[in-house]
Amino acid sequence: MKCTIKNCPGEYEEKNIVHTVKYKGDVIVIKNVPALVCQICGDVLIKPDTIKMIDRILNNKSKPELQVPLYDYYSYTR
Ligand SMILES: [Zn+2]
């Protein structure tokens, strides 16, 4: 599928991405999210079904499989 960004000649390819969302003030990271990613500009499309699934993951308060280190860029700029 052709990229939808203006003047980008790229094509989307299926990839599993690391998706970062802000949820109620927290940063949540979900890995292995299936998405379409443009090989040239990096534009990311996530299918509506996948978005529904992400909402389900966020709403069901299960314990995450992994914890990730989180750095705050802001704290290095002071
Ligand atoms: Zn593109």
N, CA, C, O and the ligand as a Tripos MOL2 file, in Angstrom:
@<TRIPOS>MOLECULE
protein
  313   311    79     0     0
PROTEIN
NO_CHARGES

@<TRIPOS>ATOM
      1 N           0.8380   -1.1960    0.0000 N.3       1 MET1
      2 CA          0.0000    0.0000    0.0000 C.3       1 MET1
      3 C           0.8760    1.2500    0.0000 C.2       1 MET1
      4 O           1.8810    1.3200    0.7070 O.2       1 MET1
      5 N           0.4840    2.2190   -0.7930 N.am      2 LYS2
      6 CA          1.2910    3.4310   -0.9160 C.3       2 LYS2
      7 C           1.1360    4.3370    0.2980 C.2       2 LYS2
      8 O           0.0640    4.4200    0.8980 O.2       2 LYS2
      9 N           2.2170    5.0080    0.6460 N.am      3 CYS3
     10 CA          2.2090    5.9240    1.7830 C.3       3 CYS3
     11 C           1.2000    7.0510    1.5590 C.2       3 CYS3
     12 O           1.0440    7.5400    0.4400 O.2       3 CYS3
     13 N           0.5190    7.4570    2.6290 N.am      4 THR4
     14 CA         -0.4880    8.5180    2.5040 C.3       4 THR4
     15 C           0.0850    9.9100    2.7700 C.2       4 THR4
     16 O          -0.6260   10.9080    2.6470 O.2       4 THR4
     17 N           1.3610    9.9780    3.1310 N.am      5 ILE5
     18 CA          1.9810   11.2880    3.3610 C.3       5 ILE5
     19 C           2.2860   11.9370    2.0150 C.2       5 ILE5
     20 O           2.8100   11.3010    1.1000 O.2       5 ILE5
     21 N           1.9450   13.2060    1.9220 N.am      6 LYS6
     22 CA          2.0960   13.9350    0.6660 C.3       6 LYS6
     23 C           3.5390   13.8850    0.1580 C.2       6 LYS6
     24 O           4.4850   14.1210    0.9100 O.2       6 LYS6
     25 N           3.6830   13.5770   -1.1160 N.am      7 ASN7
     26 CA          4.9750   13.5400   -1.8010 C.3       7 ASN7
     27 C           5.9220   12.4380   -1.3190 C.2       7 ASN7
     28 O           7.0840   12.4130   -1.7230 O.2       7 ASN7
     29 N           5.4570   11.5430   -0.4770 N.am      8 CYS8
     30 CA          6.3330   10.4410   -0.0660 C.3       8 CYS8
     31 C           6.1080    9.2850   -1.0210 C.2       8 CYS8
     32 O           4.9750    8.8360   -1.1950 O.2       8 CYS8
     33 N           7.1860    8.7910   -1.6500 N.am      9 PRO9
     34 CA          7.0410    7.6990   -2.6140 C.3       9 PRO9
     35 C           7.0380    6.3140   -1.9540 C.2       9 PRO9
     36 O           6.9890    5.2990   -2.6490 O.2       9 PRO9
     37 N           7.0880    6.2700   -0.6440 N.am     10 GLY10
     38 CA          7.2500    4.9950    0.0680 C.3      10 GLY10
     39 C           6.0160    4.1040    0.0390 C.2      10 GLY10
     40 O           4.9240    4.5180   -0.3510 O.2      10 GLY10
     41 N           6.2320    2.8710    0.4660 N.am     11 GLU11
     42 CA          5.1570    1.8810    0.6030 C.3      11 GLU11
     43 C           5.1370    1.4330    2.0640 C.2      11 GLU11
     44 O           6.1670    1.3840    2.7360 O.2      11 GLU11
     45 N           3.9280    1.1080    2.5320 N.am     12 TYR12
     46 CA          3.8330    0.5840    3.8930 C.3      12 TYR12
     47 C           4.2140   -0.8840    3.8980 C.2      12 TYR12
     48 O           3.8930   -1.6240    2.9680 O.2      12 TYR12
     49 N           4.8920   -1.2940    4.9410 N.am     13 GLU13
     50 CA          5.1170   -2.7180    5.1320 C.3      13 GLU13
     51 C           4.7050   -3.1150    6.5390 C.2      13 GLU13
     52 O           4.7710   -2.3200    7.4760 O.2      13 GLU13
     53 N           4.2740   -4.3830    6.6630 N.am     14 GLU14
     54 CA          3.8130   -4.8630    7.9640 C.3      14 GLU14
     55 C           5.0010   -5.0660    8.8840 C.2      14 GLU14
     56 O           5.9910   -5.6980    8.5160 O.2      14 GLU14
     57 N           4.8880   -4.5220   10.0800 N.am     15 LYS15
     58 CA          5.9740   -4.6320   11.0450 C.3      15 LYS15
     59 C           5.3790   -4.7010   12.4330 C.2      15 LYS15
     60 O           4.2770   -4.2070   12.6710 O.2      15 LYS15
     61 N           6.1040   -5.3120   13.3430 N.am     16 ASN16
     62 CA          5.6940   -5.2460   14.7380 C.3      16 ASN16
     63 C           6.4500   -4.1070   15.3830 C.2      16 ASN16
     64 O           7.6800   -4.0690   15.3610 O.2      16 ASN16
     65 N           5.7080   -3.1860   15.9550 N.am     17 ILE17
     66 CA          6.3570   -1.9970   16.5000 C.3      17 ILE17
     67 C           6.2440   -1.9610   18.0180 C.2      17 ILE17
     68 O           5.4760   -2.7050   18.6280 O.2      17 ILE17
     69 N           7.0300   -1.0760   18.6000 N.am     18 VAL18
     70 CA          6.9020   -0.7670   20.0200 C.3      18 VAL18
     71 C           6.0150    0.4680   20.0870 C.2      18 VAL18
     72 O           6.3820    1.5350   19.5950 O.2      18 VAL18
     73 N           4.8580    0.3180   20.6930 N.am     19 HIS19
     74 CA          3.8810    1.4020   20.7140 C.3      19 HIS19
     75 C           3.8630    2.0280   22.1040 C.2      19 HIS19
     76 O           3.7190    1.3380   23.1140 O.2      19 HIS19
     77 N           4.0110    3.3340   22.1310 N.am     20 THR20
     78 CA          4.0180    4.0510   23.4090 C.3      20 THR20
     79 C           2.7590    4.8960   23.5020 C.2      20 THR20
     80 O           2.4470    5.6550   22.5850 O.2      20 THR20
     81 N           2.0450    4.7670   24.5910 N.am     21 VAL21
     82 CA          0.8370    5.5640   24.7900 C.3      21 VAL21
     83 C           0.8750    6.2260   26.1420 C.2      21 VAL21
     84 O           1.4760    5.7140   27.0870 O.2      21 VAL21
     85 N           0.2250    7.3760   26.2280 N.am     22 LYS22
     86 CA          0.0350    8.0110   27.5250 C.3      22 LYS22
     87 C          -1.3560    7.6410   27.9780 C.2      22 LYS22
     88 O          -2.3340    7.8400   27.2580 O.2      22 LYS22
     89 N          -1.4370    7.1020   29.1750 N.am     23 TYR23
     90 CA         -2.7210    6.6630   29.6840 C.3      23 TYR23
     91 C          -2.8600    7.1350   31.1090 C.2      23 TYR23
     92 O          -2.1110    6.7060   31.9870 O.2      23 TYR23
     93 N          -3.8100    8.0130   31.3440 N.am     24 LYS24
     94 CA         -4.0390    8.5880   32.6680 C.3      24 LYS24
     95 C          -2.7390    9.0840   33.3060 C.2      24 LYS24
     96 O          -2.4650    8.8140   34.4760 O.2      24 LYS24
     97 N          -1.9480    9.8120   32.5210 N.am     25 GLY25
     98 CA         -0.7190   10.3970   33.0450 C.3      25 GLY25
     99 C           0.4700    9.4620   33.0990 C.2      25 GLY25
    100 O           1.5860    9.9040   33.3750 O.2      25 GLY25
    101 N           0.2580    8.1700   32.8400 N.am     26 ASP26
    102 CA          1.3620    7.2250   32.8420 C.3      26 ASP26
    103 C           1.8060    6.9340   31.4130 C.2      26 ASP26
    104 O           1.0220    7.0330   30.4700 O.2      26 ASP26
    105 N           3.0590    6.5780   31.2770 N.am     27 VAL27
    106 CA          3.5470    6.1410   29.9760 C.3      27 VAL27
    107 C           3.4340    4.6260   29.9390 C.2      27 VAL27
    108 O           3.9450    3.9320   30.8180 O.2      27 VAL27
    109 N           2.7650    4.1240   28.9180 N.am     28 ILE28
    110 CA          2.5860    2.6850   28.7880 C.3      28 ILE28
    111 C           3.2490    2.2570   27.4840 C.2      28 ILE28
    112 O           3.0700    2.8980   26.4480 O.2      28 ILE28
    113 N           4.0040    1.1900   27.5400 N.am     29 VAL29
    114 CA          4.7000    0.7000   26.3620 C.3      29 VAL29
    115 C           4.1870   -0.6970   26.0310 C.2      29 VAL29
    116 O           4.1510   -1.5780   26.8900 O.2      29 VAL29
    117 N           3.7960   -0.8830   24.7930 N.am     30 ILE30
    118 CA          3.3240   -2.1980   24.3490 C.3      30 ILE30
    119 C           4.2030   -2.6290   23.1890 C.2      30 ILE30
    120 O           4.3040   -1.9200   22.1870 O.2      30 ILE30
    121 N           4.8400   -3.7890   23.3160 N.am     31 LYS31
    122 CA          5.6850   -4.2110   22.2010 C.3      31 LYS31
    123 C           4.9670   -5.2340   21.3430 C.2      31 LYS31
    124 O           3.9350   -5.7800   21.7340 O.2      31 LYS31
    125 N           5.5300   -5.4870   20.1640 N.am     32 ASN32
    126 CA          4.9580   -6.4350   19.1980 C.3      32 ASN32
    127 C           3.5690   -6.0430   18.7130 C.2      32 ASN32
    128 O           2.7210   -6.9050   18.4820 O.2      32 ASN32
    129 N           3.3360   -4.7470   18.5590 N.am     33 VAL33
    130 CA          2.0520   -4.2950   18.0240 C.3      33 VAL33
    131 C           2.1250   -4.3250   16.4970 C.2      33 VAL33
    132 O           2.9920   -3.6770   15.9120 O.2      33 VAL33
    133 N           1.2160   -5.0770   15.8350 N.am     34 PRO34
    134 CA          1.2500   -5.1170   14.3750 C.3      34 PRO34
    135 C           0.8270   -3.7780   13.7930 C.2      34 PRO34
    136 O          -0.1990   -3.2220   14.1850 O.2      34 PRO34
    137 N           1.6140   -3.2610   12.8600 N.am     35 ALA35
    138 CA          1.3130   -1.9610   12.2670 C.3      35 ALA35
    139 C           1.8470   -1.9220   10.8520 C.2      35 ALA35
    140 O           2.6240   -2.7860   10.4470 O.2      35 ALA35
    141 N           1.4290   -0.9190   10.1020 N.am     36 LEU36
    142 CA          1.9780   -0.6730    8.7790 C.3      36 LEU36
    143 C           2.9070    0.5220    8.9010 C.2      36 LEU36
    144 O           2.5100    1.5870    9.3730 O.2      36 LEU36
    145 N           4.1500    0.3350    8.4690 N.am     37 VAL37
    146 CA          5.1470    1.3880    8.6190 C.3      37 VAL37
    147 C           5.7210    1.7260    7.2470 C.2      37 VAL37
    148 O           6.1350    0.8330    6.5080 O.2      37 VAL37
    149 N           5.7460    3.0120    6.9060 N.am     38 CYS38
    150 CA          6.3300    3.4340    5.6330 C.3      38 CYS38
    151 C           7.8460    3.2580    5.7100 C.2      38 CYS38
    152 O           8.4860    3.6890    6.6690 O.2      38 CYS38
    153 N           8.4120    2.6110    4.6730 N.am     39 GLN39
    154 CA          9.8610    2.3430    4.7120 C.3      39 GLN39
    155 C          10.6500    3.6280    4.5120 C.2      39 GLN39
    156 O          11.8330    3.6730    4.8500 O.2      39 GLN39
    157 N          10.0370    4.6630    3.9780 N.am     40 ILE40
    158 CA         10.7980    5.8790    3.7010 C.3      40 ILE40
    159 C          10.6180    6.9330    4.8010 C.2      40 ILE40
    160 O          11.6060    7.3830    5.3810 O.2      40 ILE40
    161 N           9.3770    7.3310    5.0960 N.am     41 CYS41
    162 CA          9.2180    8.4150    6.0730 C.3      41 CYS41
    163 C           8.8960    7.9070    7.4700 C.2      41 CYS41
    164 O           8.8850    8.6880    8.4220 O.2      41 CYS41
    165 N           8.6320    6.6100    7.6090 N.am     42 GLY42
    166 CA          8.3840    6.0670    8.9400 C.3      42 GLY42
    167 C           6.9800    6.2970    9.4660 C.2      42 GLY42
    168 O           6.7020    6.0370   10.6360 O.2      42 GLY42
    169 N           6.0870    6.7880    8.6010 N.am     43 ASP43
    170 CA          4.7030    6.9840    9.0250 C.3      43 ASP43
    171 C           4.1090    5.6420    9.4610 C.2      43 ASP43
    172 O           4.3450    4.6100    8.8320 O.2      43 ASP43
    173 N           3.3380    5.6750   10.5430 N.am     44 VAL44
    174 CA          2.8070    4.4410   11.1210 C.3      44 VAL44
    175 C           1.2850    4.4410   11.0360 C.2      44 VAL44
    176 O           0.6370    5.4140   11.4200 O.2      44 VAL44
    177 N           0.7160    3.3480   10.5310 N.am     45 LEU45
    178 CA         -0.7300    3.1680   10.5370 C.3      45 LEU45
    179 C          -1.0540    1.9720   11.4090 C.2      45 LEU45
    180 O          -0.4440    0.9110   11.2820 O.2      45 LEU45
    181 N          -2.0210    2.1550   12.2950 N.am     46 ILE46
    182 CA         -2.4580    1.0320   13.1250 C.3      46 ILE46
    183 C          -3.9100    0.7620   12.7810 C.2      46 ILE46
    184 O          -4.7340    1.6760   12.7710 O.2      46 ILE46
    185 N          -4.2220   -0.4940   12.4990 N.am     47 LYS47
    186 CA         -5.5850   -0.8510   12.0890 C.3      47 LYS47
    187 C          -6.5720   -0.6510   13.2420 C.2      47 LYS47
    188 O          -6.2080   -0.8000   14.4080 O.2      47 LYS47
    189 N          -7.8330   -0.3100   12.9090 N.am     48 PRO48
    190 CA         -8.8450   -0.0860   13.9620 C.3      48 PRO48
    191 C          -8.9810   -1.2690   14.9180 C.2      48 PRO48
    192 O          -9.1670   -1.0700   16.1180 O.2      48 PRO48
    193 N          -8.8910   -2.4960   14.4030 N.am     49 ASP49
    194 CA         -8.9810   -3.6770   15.2700 C.3      49 ASP49
    195 C          -7.8400   -3.7120   16.2770 C.2      49 ASP49
    196 O          -8.0250   -4.0840   17.4360 O.2      49 ASP49
    197 N          -6.6660   -3.3190   15.8170 N.am     50 THR50
    198 CA         -5.4990   -3.3160   16.6990 C.3      50 THR50
    199 C          -5.6590   -2.2410   17.7670 C.2      50 THR50
    200 O          -5.2830   -2.4390   18.9220 O.2      50 THR50
    201 N          -6.2260   -1.0860   17.3650 N.am     51 ILE51
    202 CA         -6.4580   -0.0120   18.3340 C.3      51 ILE51
    203 C          -7.4460   -0.4650   19.4050 C.2      51 ILE51
    204 O          -7.2890   -0.1530   20.5860 O.2      51 ILE51
    205 N          -8.4780   -1.2150   18.9680 N.am     52 LYS52
    206 CA         -9.4470   -1.7570   19.9320 C.3      52 LYS52
    207 C          -8.7560   -2.6720   20.9370 C.2      52 LYS52
    208 O          -9.0240   -2.6260   22.1370 O.2      52 LYS52
    209 N          -7.8620   -3.5020   20.4120 N.am     53 MET53
    210 CA         -7.1290   -4.4240   21.2790 C.3      53 MET53
    211 C          -6.2410   -3.6590   22.2560 C.2      53 MET53
    212 O          -6.1310   -4.0380   23.4220 O.2      53 MET53
    213 N          -5.6080   -2.5860   21.7890 N.am     54 ILE54
    214 CA         -4.7630   -1.7750   22.6640 C.3      54 ILE54
    215 C          -5.6160   -1.1720   23.7850 C.2      54 ILE54
    216 O          -5.2040   -1.1520   24.9450 O.2      54 ILE54
    217 N          -6.8080   -0.6820   23.4260 N.am     55 ASP55
    218 CA         -7.7150   -0.1550   24.4480 C.3      55 ASP55
    219 C          -8.0430   -1.2200   25.4790 C.2      55 ASP55
    220 O          -8.1280   -0.9400   26.6740 O.2      55 ASP55
    221 N          -8.2290   -2.4560   24.9970 N.am     56 ARG56
    222 CA         -8.5500   -3.5420   25.9250 C.3      56 ARG56
    223 C          -7.3900   -3.7960   26.8700 C.2      56 ARG56
    224 O          -7.5840   -4.0110   28.0660 O.2      56 ARG56
    225 N          -6.1730   -3.7700   26.3160 N.am     57 ILE57
    226 CA         -4.9890   -3.9880   27.1520 C.3      57 ILE57
    227 C          -4.9030   -2.8950   28.2180 C.2      57 ILE57
    228 O          -4.5850   -3.1730   29.3740 O.2      57 ILE57
    229 N          -5.1890   -1.6510   27.8230 N.am     58 LEU58
    230 CA         -5.0880   -0.5310   28.7660 C.3      58 LEU58
    231 C          -6.1770   -0.5890   29.8250 C.2      58 LEU58
    232 O          -5.9560   -0.2000   30.9720 O.2      58 LEU58
    233 N          -7.3500   -1.0710   29.4440 N.am     59 ASN59
    234 CA         -8.4680   -1.0660   30.3790 C.3      59 ASN59
    235 C          -8.4710   -2.2370   31.3460 C.2      59 ASN59
    236 O          -8.9980   -2.1490   32.4560 O.2      59 ASN59
    237 N          -7.8720   -3.3340   30.9010 N.am     60 ASN60
    238 CA         -7.8410   -4.4610   31.8260 C.3      60 ASN60
    239 C          -6.5780   -4.2870   32.6590 C.2      60 ASN60
    240 O          -5.4710   -4.3230   32.1220 O.2      60 ASN60
    241 N          -6.7330   -4.1010   33.9480 N.am     61 LYS61
    242 CA         -5.6300   -3.6520   34.7740 C.3      61 LYS61
    243 C          -4.6520   -4.7670   35.1360 C.2      61 LYS61
    244 O          -4.1730   -4.8530   36.2670 O.2      61 LYS61
    245 N          -4.3660   -5.6250   34.1420 N.am     62 SER62
    246 CA         -3.4740   -6.7320   34.4460 C.3      62 SER62
    247 C          -2.0520   -6.2160   34.6510 C.2      62 SER62
    248 O          -1.6840   -5.1270   34.2090 O.2      62 SER62
    249 N          -1.2860   -7.0310   35.3260 N.am     63 LYS63
    250 CA          0.1020   -6.6820   35.5900 C.3      63 LYS63
    251 C           0.8730   -6.8320   34.2840 C.2      63 LYS63
    252 O           0.6980   -7.8230   33.5740 O.2      63 LYS63
    253 N           1.7250   -5.8610   33.9580 N.am     64 PRO64
    254 CA          2.4720   -5.9980   32.7050 C.3      64 PRO64
    255 C           3.4480   -7.1700   32.7580 C.2      64 PRO64
    256 O           3.9120   -7.5590   33.8290 O.2      64 PRO64
    257 N           3.7490   -7.7220   31.5900 N.am     65 GLU65
    258 CA          4.7030   -8.8240   31.5000 C.3      65 GLU65
    259 C           6.1140   -8.3660   31.8520 C.2      65 GLU65
    260 O           6.9000   -9.1160   32.4310 O.2      65 GLU65
    261 N           6.4170   -7.1250   31.4940 N.am     66 LEU66
    262 CA          7.7690   -6.6120   31.7080 C.3      66 LEU66
    263 C           7.7040   -5.1780   32.2000 C.2      66 LEU66
    264 O           6.7160   -4.4790   31.9750 O.2      66 LEU66
    265 N           8.7550   -4.7460   32.8690 N.am     67 GLN67
    266 CA          8.9030   -3.3480   33.2410 C.3      67 GLN67
    267 C          10.0430   -2.7970   32.3850 C.2      67 GLN67
    268 O          11.0090   -3.5050   32.0990 O.2      67 GLN67
    269 N           9.9270   -1.5450   31.9850 N.am     68 VAL68
    270 CA         11.0040   -0.9640   31.1880 C.3      68 VAL68
    271 C          11.5950    0.2470   31.8980 C.2      68 VAL68
    272 O          10.8990    0.9510   32.6290 O.2      68 VAL68
    273 N          12.9040    0.4860   31.6750 N.am     69 PRO69
    274 CA         13.4990    1.6960   32.2430 C.3      69 PRO69
    275 C          12.8820    2.9160   31.5680 C.2      69 PRO69
    276 O          12.7120    2.9410   30.3490 O.2      69 PRO69
    277 N          12.5580    3.8990   32.3460 N.am     70 LEU70
    278 CA         11.9550    5.1100   31.7750 C.3      70 LEU70
    279 C          12.8230    6.3050   32.1540 C.2      70 LEU70
    280 O          13.0130    6.5930   33.3360 O.2      70 LEU70
    281 N          13.3400    6.9890   31.1590 N.am     71 TYR71
    282 CA         14.1490    8.1790   31.3900 C.3      71 TYR71
    283 C          13.3400    9.4110   31.0250 C.2      71 TYR71
    284 O          12.5940    9.4170   30.0460 O.2      71 TYR71
    285 N          13.4980   10.4410   31.8180 N.am     72 ASP72
    286 CA         12.8170   11.6940   31.5380 C.3      72 ASP72
    287 C          13.8370   12.6850   30.9640 C.2      72 ASP72
    288 O          14.7300   13.1430   31.6770 O.2      72 ASP72
    289 N          13.7060   13.0010   29.7170 N.am     73 TYR73
    290 CA         14.6390   13.9110   29.0430 C.3      73 TYR73
    291 C          14.7650   15.2230   29.8100 C.2      73 TYR73
    292 O          15.8470   15.7960   29.9450 O.2      73 TYR73
    293 N          13.6240   15.6700   30.3020 N.am     74 TYR74
    294 CA         13.5490   16.9580   30.9850 C.3      74 TYR74
    295 C          14.5130   17.0430   32.1660 C.2      74 TYR74
    296 O          15.1030   18.0950   32.4120 O.2      74 TYR74
    297 N          14.6740   15.9430   32.8940 N.am     75 SER75
    298 CA         15.5120   16.0020   34.0860 C.3      75 SER75
    299 C          16.9990   16.1380   33.7300 C.2      75 SER75
    300 O          17.8100   16.4430   34.6040 O.2      75 SER75
    301 N          17.3690   15.9180   32.4560 N.am     76 TYR76
    302 CA         18.7650   16.0980   32.0460 C.3      76 TYR76
    303 C          19.0270   17.4990   31.5180 C.2      76 TYR76
    304 O          20.1720   17.8630   31.2470 O.2      76 TYR76
    305 N          17.9750   18.2770   31.3720 N.am     77 THR77
    306 CA         18.1530   19.6000   30.7890 C.3      77 THR77
    307 C          18.2480   20.6880   31.8540 C.2      77 THR77
    308 O          18.3160   21.8750   31.5350 O.2      77 THR77
    309 N          18.2530   20.2790   33.1110 N.am     78 ARG78
    310 CA         18.3690   21.2800   34.1570 C.3      78 ARG78
    311 C          19.7920   21.3040   34.7190 C.2      78 ARG78
    312 O          20.0870   22.0920   35.6180 O.2      78 ARG78
    313 ZN          5.9740    7.6510    3.6710 Zn       79 ZN79
@<TRIPOS>BOND
     1     1     2 1
     2     2     3 1
     3     3     4 2
     4     3     5 am
     5     5     6 1
     6     6     7 1
     7     7     8 2
     8     7     9 am
     9     9    10 1
    10    10    11 1
    11    11    12 2
    12    11    13 am
    13    13    14 1
    14    14    15 1
    15    15    16 2
    16    15    17 am
    17    17    18 1
    18    18    19 1
    19    19    20 2
    20    19    21 am
    21    21    22 1
    22    22    23 1
    23    23    24 2
    24    23    25 am
    25    25    26 1
    26    26    27 1
    27    27    28 2
    28    27    29 am
    29    29    30 1
    30    30    31 1
    31    31    32 2
    32    31    33 am
    33    33    34 1
    34    34    35 1
    35    35    36 2
    36    35    37 am
    37    37    38 1
    38    38    39 1
    39    39    40 2
    40    39    41 am
    41    41    42 1
    42    42    43 1
    43    43    44 2
    44    43    45 am
    45    45    46 1
    46    46    47 1
    47    47    48 2
    48    47    49 am
    49    49    50 1
    50    50    51 1
    51    51    52 2
    52    51    53 am
    53    53    54 1
    54    54    55 1
    55    55    56 2
    56    55    57 am
    57    57    58 1
    58    58    59 1
    59    59    60 2
    60    59    61 am
    61    61    62 1
    62    62    63 1
    63    63    64 2
    64    63    65 am
    65    65    66 1
    66    66    67 1
    67    67    68 2
    68    67    69 am
    69    69    70 1
    70    70    71 1
    71    71    72 2
    72    71    73 am
    73    73    74 1
    74    74    75 1
    75    75    76 2
    76    75    77 am
    77    77    78 1
    78    78    79 1
    79    79    80 2
    80    79    81 am
    81    81    82 1
    82    82    83 1
    83    83    84 2
    84    83    85 am
    85    85    86 1
    86    86    87 1
    87    87    88 2
    88    87    89 am
    89    89    90 1
    90    90    91 1
    91    91    92 2
    92    91    93 am
    93    93    94 1
    94    94    95 1
    95    95    96 2
    96    95    97 am
    97    97    98 1
    98    98    99 1
    99    99   100 2
   100    99   101 am
   101   101   102 1
   102   102   103 1
   103   103   104 2
   104   103   105 am
   105   105   106 1
   106   106   107 1
   107   107   108 2
   108   107   109 am
   109   109   110 1
   110   110   111 1
   111   111   112 2
   112   111   113 am
   113   113   114 1
   114   114   115 1
   115   115   116 2
   116   115   117 am
   117   117   118 1
   118   118   119 1
   119   119   120 2
   120   119   121 am
   121   121   122 1
   122   122   123 1
   123   123   124 2
   124   123   125 am
   125   125   126 1
   126   126   127 1
   127   127   128 2
   128   127   129 am
   129   129   130 1
   130   130   131 1
   131   131   132 2
   132   131   133 am
   133   133   134 1
   134   134   135 1
   135   135   136 2
   136   135   137 am
   137   137   138 1
   138   138   139 1
   139   139   140 2
   140   139   141 am
   141   141   142 1
   142   142   143 1
   143   143   144 2
   144   143   145 am
   145   145   146 1
   146   146   147 1
   147   147   148 2
   148   147   149 am
   149   149   150 1
   150   150   151 1
   151   151   152 2
   152   151   153 am
   153   153   154 1
   154   154   155 1
   155   155   156 2
   156   155   157 am
   157   157   158 1
   158   158   159 1
   159   159   160 2
   160   159   161 am
   161   161   162 1
   162   162   163 1
   163   163   164 2
   164   163   165 am
   165   165   166 1
   166   166   167 1
   167   167   168 2
   168   167   169 am
   169   169   170 1
   170   170   171 1
   171   171   172 2
   172   171   173 am
   173   173   174 1
   174   174   175 1
   175   175   176 2
   176   175   177 am
   177   177   178 1
   178   178   179 1
   179   179   180 2
   180   179   181 am
   181   181   182 1
   182   182   183 1
   183   183   184 2
   184   183   185 am
   185   185   186 1
   186   186   187 1
   187   187   188 2
   188   187   189 am
   189   189   190 1
   190   190   191 1
   191   191   192 2
   192   191   193 am
   193   193   194 1
   194   194   195 1
   195   195   196 2
   196   195   197 am
   197   197   198 1
   198   198   199 1
   199   199   200 2
   200   199   201 am
   201   201   202 1
   202   202   203 1
   203   203   204 2
   204   203   205 am
   205   205   206 1
   206   206   207 1
   207   207   208 2
   208   207   209 am
   209   209   210 1
   210   210   211 1
   211   211   212 2
   212   211   213 am
   213   213   214 1
   214   214   215 1
   215   215   216 2
   216   215   217 am
   217   217   218 1
   218   218   219 1
   219   219   220 2
   220   219   221 am
   221   221   222 1
   222   222   223 1
   223   223   224 2
   224   223   225 am
   225   225   226 1
   226   226   227 1
   227   227   228 2
   228   227   229 am
   229   229   230 1
   230   230   231 1
   231   231   232 2
   232   231   233 am
   233   233   234 1
   234   234   235 1
   235   235   236 2
   236   235   237 am
   237   237   238 1
   238   238   239 1
   239   239   240 2
   240   239   241 am
   241   241   242 1
   242   242   243 1
   243   243   244 2
   244   243   245 am
   245   245   246 1
   246   246   247 1
   247   247   248 2
   248   247   249 am
   249   249   250 1
   250   250   251 1
   251   251   252 2
   252   251   253 am
   253   253   254 1
   254   254   255 1
   255   255   256 2
   256   255   257 am
   257   257   258 1
   258   258   259 1
   259   259   260 2
   260   259   261 am
   261   261   262 1
   262   262   263 1
   263   263   264 2
   264   263   265 am
   265   265   266 1
   266   266   267 1
   267   267   268 2
   268   267   269 am
   269   269   270 1
   270   270   271 1
   271   271   272 2
   272   271   273 am
   273   273   274 1
   274   274   275 1
   275   275   276 2
   276   275   277 am
   277   277   278 1
   278   278   279 1
   279   279   280 2
   280   279   281 am
   281   281   282 1
   282   282   283 1
   283   283   284 2
   284   283   285 am
   285   285   286 1
   286   286   287 1
   287   287   288 2
   288   287   289 am
   289   289   290 1
   290   290   291 1
   291   291   292 2
   292   291   293 am
   293   293   294 1
   294   294   295 1
   295   295   296 2
   296   295   297 am
   297   297   298 1
   298   298   299 1
   299   299   300 2
   300   299   301 am
   301   301   302 1
   302   302   303 1
   303   303   304 2
   304   303   305 am
   305   305   306 1
   306   306   307 1
   307   307   308 2
   308   307   309 am
   309   309   310 1
   310   310   311 1
   311   311   312 2
@<TRIPOS>SUBSTRUCTURE
     1 MET1         2 RESIDUE 1 A MET
     2 LYS2         6 RESIDUE 1 A LYS
     3 CYS3        10 RESIDUE 1 A CYS
     4 THR4        14 RESIDUE 1 A THR
     5 ILE5        18 RESIDUE 1 A ILE
     6 LYS6        22 RESIDUE 1 A LYS
     7 ASN7        26 RESIDUE 1 A ASN
     8 CYS8        30 RESIDUE 1 A CYS
     9 PRO9        34 RESIDUE 1 A PRO
    10 GLY10       38 RESIDUE 1 A GLY
    11 GLU11       42 RESIDUE 1 A GLU
    12 TYR12       46 RESIDUE 1 A TYR
    13 GLU13       50 RESIDUE 1 A GLU
    14 GLU14       54 RESIDUE 1 A GLU
    15 LYS15       58 RESIDUE 1 A LYS
    16 ASN16       62 RESIDUE 1 A ASN
    17 ILE17       66 RESIDUE 1 A ILE
    18 VAL18       70 RESIDUE 1 A VAL
    19 HIS19       74 RESIDUE 1 A HIS
    20 THR20       78 RESIDUE 1 A THR
    21 VAL21       82 RESIDUE 1 A VAL
    22 LYS22       86 RESIDUE 1 A LYS
    23 TYR23       90 RESIDUE 1 A TYR
    24 LYS24       94 RESIDUE 1 A LYS
    25 GLY25       98 RESIDUE 1 A GLY
    26 ASP26      102 RESIDUE 1 A ASP
    27 VAL27      106 RESIDUE 1 A VAL
    28 ILE28      110 RESIDUE 1 A ILE
    29 VAL29      114 RESIDUE 1 A VAL
    30 ILE30      118 RESIDUE 1 A ILE
    31 LYS31      122 RESIDUE 1 A LYS
    32 ASN32      126 RESIDUE 1 A ASN
    33 VAL33      130 RESIDUE 1 A VAL
    34 PRO34      134 RESIDUE 1 A PRO
    35 ALA35      138 RESIDUE 1 A ALA
    36 LEU36      142 RESIDUE 1 A LEU
    37 VAL37      146 RESIDUE 1 A VAL
    38 CYS38      150 RESIDUE 1 A CYS
    39 GLN39      154 RESIDUE 1 A GLN
    40 ILE40      158 RESIDUE 1 A ILE
    41 CYS41      162 RESIDUE 1 A CYS
    42 GLY42      166 RESIDUE 1 A GLY
    43 ASP43      170 RESIDUE 1 A ASP
    44 VAL44      174 RESIDUE 1 A VAL
    45 LEU45      178 RESIDUE 1 A LEU
    46 ILE46      182 RESIDUE 1 A ILE
    47 LYS47      186 RESIDUE 1 A LYS
    48 PRO48      190 RESIDUE 1 A PRO
    49 ASP49      194 RESIDUE 1 A ASP
    50 THR50      198 RESIDUE 1 A THR
    51 ILE51      202 RESIDUE 1 A ILE
    52 LYS52      206 RESIDUE 1 A LYS
    53 MET53      210 RESIDUE 1 A MET
    54 ILE54      214 RESIDUE 1 A ILE
    55 ASP55      218 RESIDUE 1 A ASP
    56 ARG56      222 RESIDUE 1 A ARG
    57 ILE57      226 RESIDUE 1 A ILE
    58 LEU58      230 RESIDUE 1 A LEU
    59 ASN59      234 RESIDUE 1 A ASN
    60 ASN60      238 RESIDUE 1 A ASN
    61 LYS61      242 RESIDUE 1 A LYS
    62 SER62      246 RESIDUE 1 A SER
    63 LYS63      250 RESIDUE 1 A LYS
    64 PRO64      254 RESIDUE 1 A PRO
    65 GLU65      258 RESIDUE 1 A GLU
    66 LEU66      262 RESIDUE 1 A LEU
    67 GLN67      266 RESIDUE 1 A GLN
    68 VAL68      270 RESIDUE 1 A VAL
    69 PRO69      274 RESIDUE 1 A PRO
    70 LEU70      278 RESIDUE 1 A LEU
    71 TYR71      282 RESIDUE 1 A TYR
    72 ASP72      286 RESIDUE 1 A ASP
    73 TYR73      290 RESIDUE 1 A TYR
    74 TYR74      294 RESIDUE 1 A TYR
    75 SER75      298 RESIDUE 1 A SER
    76 TYR76      302 RESIDUE 1 A TYR
    77 THR77      306 RESIDUE 1 A THR
    78 ARG78      310 RESIDUE 1 A ARG
    79 ZN79       313 GROUP 0 **** ****
